[in-house]
Amino acid sequence: MRTGHETVTATPHDDVDDTMVRDAMAATLLRESVLAARRAARNAAEVLGPEGYTLDEWLILEVLGSGDGLTMSQLREAVLADKATLGRRVDDLLTKALVYREVDSFDRRVIRVYLSSRGRDVLSRLTARLAQA
């Protein structure tokens, strides 16, 4: 039995146990987060597919809806897509007349991507469908 005057000291073993517990909790949280993201992406794809769109296309439209007139670099950073994939998706959206490109008015080397009025309508419809799902 302890008296009020005794001190308890931690052993090196306690530090190892604490670290292992924290690491296990972090791994569990990471796993659950990744699985939740995959479930959300799969559910979104099931909604968007029948509409004729991909999750990447919706992400691009959504980002442009929030910050129109982005460069491809800004867009790539916002949607976390590689350069080739982003280029193909933007080309697909151009073909569908949902976005358009313009040369930057200050730096003619820079191309900016904008959401068209049709793109805004499609984005609104797709976002509503995703919210319902």
Residue pairs with C-beta under 8 A, 6 or more apart in sequence:
2 8
41 55
43 133
44 55
44 58
44 130
44 133
45 54
45 55
46 133
47 126
47 129
47 130
47 133
48 54
48 55
48 57
48 58
48 126
48 129
48 130
51 125
51 126
51 129
53 122
53 126
54 89
56 79
56 81
56 85
56 86
56 89
57 89
57 92
57 93
57 98
58 123
58 126
58 127
58 130
59 79
59 81
60 75
60 79
60 86
60 89
60 90
60 93
60 99
61 93
61 98
61 99
61 115
61 119
61 122
61 123
61 126
62 123
62 127
63 70
63 75
63 78
63 79
64 70
64 75
64 99
64 113
64 114
64 115
64 119
65 115
65 120
65 123
67 74
67 78
68 114
68 115
69 102
69 112
69 113
69 114
70 78
70 112
70 113
71 104
71 110
71 111
71 112
71 113
72 83
72 86
72 87
72 90
72 111
72 113
75 86
75 90
75 113
76 82
76 83
76 86
79 86
81 89
90 99
90 101
90 113
93 99
93 119
94 100
94 101
96 122
97 116
97 118
97 119
98 115
98 116
98 118
98 119
98 122
98 123
99 113
99 114
99 115
99 116
99 119
100 113
100 114
100 116
101 111
101 112
101 113
101 114
102 111
102 112
102 114
103 110
103 111
103 112
104 110
104 111
104 112
115 123
